[in-house]
Amino acid sequence: MEFKFKMEYSKDILLGLYQTMVRIRLAEESLVEAIKSGEIKTPAHLYSGEEAIATGICTNLTKEDYIFGNHRSHGHYLAKGGDMGAMIAEIYCKETGCSKGRGGSMHLIDPENGIMGIVPIVAGTISLAMGASLASSIRKDNRITVSFFGDGATGEGVLYESMNFAALKKLPIIFACENNLYSTHLPIKEIRVNENISESAMPFGIQCYRIDGNDVLQVYEIFKKAKQICLEGNGPVFIEFLTYRLRGHVGPDDNIQGTHTDIRPKWEIEEWLRKDPIKRLELYIYKQNLATEVEIENIRYLVNLEVKKATDLALSSNFPNPSELEHYVYR
Amino acid sequence: MSTGRKLSYSLAINEALKQLMEIDKSVFILGQGVKSPWYVGNTCRDLIELYGEDRVIDTPISENAMTGAAVGASIAGMKAIIIHPRLDFALYAFDPIINQAANWSYMSGGRSSAPVVFWMVINRGGEQAAQHSQALHSIFAHIPGLKVVAPSNAYDAKGLFIAAVNDKNPVVFIDDRWLYNRECIVPEEMYEIPIGKGKIIKEGNDMTVVSSSFLVSESEKCLSILSSEGIDIELIDLRTLKPFDEDLIIKSVKKTGKLIIVDGSWKTNSISAEIAASVYEKLFGYLKAPIQRVNLPDTPAPASRSLESVYYITAETIINAIKKIV
């Protein structure tokens, strides 16, 4: 389905979107040296380049709405309102982390903010998200659920089982596919006959869209519409966001640390660098004369302070006590 | 339990479901065949009429997604029950059961959990062969974060079902179609049987027999035969397979010095192996004879009745094992 938009945005909304994207970018970039030095060992799949998607979506969500994520979910967690200090501490696997150092980068959680589950089994949370939306549908609580997954997850059968059931029961769930064109190392044309992922939802009668995932305003608009569709009882909705990761599949760069697994062509990487969602929004804000360079710099300055504070918390925190190894297996 | 109302095993589960759904709106059930007695017997009788299709959901044949949906709903605050009318089909759902639900509390540092019930029915015999007959409780009992219960009678079925639904952790509730028509006295009020506790069915001094699920009744058949031969058996019903009641078994074997474990799963790496190992670790000096295990042979379930007759465990198999160490 085609989607076009022309909208005027308030300064507050634009700077809010900008700040969220910058928080994700700078929080993640602060991890790079610690990953290289080995201080951070947990597999960290960076979201750099894809920030517009989590930001445009979660800005439209309330605290009570649910999200479920995947291995590359630092951005989802921060955009939905997760505490940065608890996230960085978790990535350093410290006791002060959001999962008390038991989960690491791939198991962030914050139920109080609707961040219900993030796990690295590809497609592993799609059915869980569908179940959470089923819970909402039974309770009639007007929550909506967003299931974040990548193009790689479209190879798993559970996605199609979940779409079928969600469509059958008209569940208030939005399937958000972040298509960064590579399933780990495999280009999309080597894993799918049809490169258009959104069309996979059509046979289930699910409204589907395919948009530029590096344009935060398009994401914001399409998601607002999708949410409305769900709240009116006409869910689910499927949205494919075209995007690109600016870092490695895991860690800052797949071509360092002894491996050379990033086979993406240089021209392609450079082309997508020009579509960096943060730079694009910055240019838009300047073009509209909505903020000065000083205001933009100030946002970055404050975010840097937040990142530093979060990192200080992580570094000064203890690792979990070995005597508590078996805590939390059961409730 | 000498007086009172009698109820069949399947209707005891039905009563547990009705009472749970009546008092707690967060309880709901989904799975293949909840509308059809062909799938679920009379365990789900009247549920749709009473509680509606929102909370009693018959599903497409999509075990992975439907089980995941139950897990997700439980994470979102519901008490979800997912039924697999044939346990074999639950293998499509290993990811939501083992990767997700079982690990959920641990990997979130205890901040979240998946209090879901995975209800699986063992349905074997009748020349149904390898994919309609498997008893896989030992696999689930291997997994940290899961609890596994296997009631042997109608009274336990109701009490363990209610306990499973109210537990804050994921519980695998495994019952056996061969038990569905068996009756015993079942109180009308709600009650829970504590998960993790076994029960002494009959006290005795010569030998301990540990059994579970359908095989408790086969083991009971041995009692009178053996007592007429002067062998005094102590019979324990495990009730819960994980965590199994180690203290109860240890105490019994300390007294009798002999142990037979009767378990309806394959011998290799089974729950019987785990119980035997734990008794050897703790009571080596007390044992008067090698521990005996009665299991299925390490062979898929056959179809032909001639093969079934030697494949499944009967009272006779159990008596033969007991006589080896009298």
Contacts between the chains, C-beta under 8 A, distances in Angstrom:
chain1	res1	chain2	res2	distance
A	66	B	76	6.5
A	68	B	72	7.5
A	97	B	109	7.4
A	98	B	109	7.6
A	98	B	111	7.5
A	99	B	107	6.3
A	99	B	108	5.1
A	99	B	109	4.2
A	99	B	111	6.9
A	100	B	109	2.9
A	100	B	110	7.1
A	100	B	111	7.8
A	101	B	109	7.1
A	102	B	106	5.8
A	102	B	107	5.7
A	102	B	108	7.4
A	102	B	109	4.7
A	103	B	107	4.6
A	103	B	108	6.3
A	103	B	109	6.6
A	107	B	107	4.4
A	107	B	108	6.7
A	109	B	108	4.4
A	109	B	109	7.9
A	109	B	111	5.6
A	109	B	112	5.7
A	110	B	111	7.8
A	111	B	111	6.3
A	111	B	112	5.3
A	116	B	72	7.8
A	116	B	75	5.7
A	116	B	76	6.5
A	116	B	112	7.2
A	117	B	72	7.9
A	117	B	75	6.2
A	117	B	100	7.9
A	117	B	104	7.4
A	117	B	108	7.7
A	117	B	112	7.1
A	119	B	99	7.4
A	119	B	100	6.8
A	119	B	107	7.6
A	121	B	95	6.2
A	121	B	99	5.1
A	121	B	100	7.5
A	124	B	95	6.1
A	124	B	96	7.9
A	124	B	99	6.2
A	124	B	100	6.2
A	125	B	72	7.8
A	125	B	100	7.8
A	126	B	65	7.8
A	126	B	68	7.4
A	127	B	64	6.6
A	127	B	65	4.3
A	127	B	66	7.8
A	127	B	67	7.5
A	127	B	68	2.5
A	127	B	69	5.6
A	127	B	71	7.5
A	127	B	72	6.5
A	127	B	96	6.3
A	128	B	68	5.3
A	128	B	69	7.7
A	128	B	71	5.6
A	128	B	72	3.4
A	128	B	75	6.5
A	128	B	96	7.2
A	128	B	100	6.4
A	129	B	72	6.0
A	130	B	65	6.7
A	130	B	68	7.0
A	130	B	69	5.3
A	130	B	72	6.3
A	131	B	68	6.1
A	131	B	69	3.5
A	131	B	70	6.1
A	131	B	71	6.1
A	131	B	72	2.6
A	131	B	73	4.1
A	131	B	74	7.6
A	131	B	75	7.5
A	131	B	76	7.1
A	131	B	80	7.3
A	132	B	72	4.5
A	132	B	73	6.4
A	132	B	75	6.5
A	132	B	76	4.0
A	134	B	69	5.5
A	134	B	72	7.4
A	134	B	73	5.4
A	135	B	72	7.4
A	135	B	73	4.2
A	135	B	76	4.1
A	135	B	77	6.4
A	135	B	78	4.7
A	136	B	76	7.3
A	137	B	54	7.6
A	138	B	28	6.1
A	138	B	54	5.3
A	138	B	55	6.3
A	138	B	73	7.8
A	138	B	78	7.0
A	139	B	78	7.9
A	157	B	64	6.9
A	158	B	64	4.7
A	158	B	65	5.2
A	158	B	68	6.6
A	158	B	95	7.5
A	161	B	60	7.5
A	161	B	62	3.7
A	161	B	64	6.0
A	161	B	65	3.4
A	161	B	66	7.7
A	162	B	65	4.6
A	162	B	68	7.3
A	162	B	69	7.7
A	164	B	60	6.4
A	164	B	62	6.9
A	164	B	65	7.9
A	165	B	59	7.0
A	165	B	60	6.4
A	165	B	62	6.4
A	165	B	65	5.9
A	165	B	66	7.1
A	165	B	69	6.8
A	168	B	60	7.3
A	327	B	110	6.9
A	328	B	105	5.4
A	328	B	106	4.9
A	328	B	108	7.8
A	328	B	109	5.8
A	328	B	110	3.8
A	329	B	105	6.8
A	329	B	106	5.3
A	329	B	144	5.2
A	329	B	145	5.6
A	330	B	105	6.6
A	330	B	145	6.8
A	330	B	147	7.8
A	330	B	168	7.9
A	330	B	169	5.1
A	331	B	105	5.5
A	331	B	110	6.8
A	331	B	113	4.9
A	331	B	115	7.9
A	331	B	168	4.1
A	331	B	169	5.6
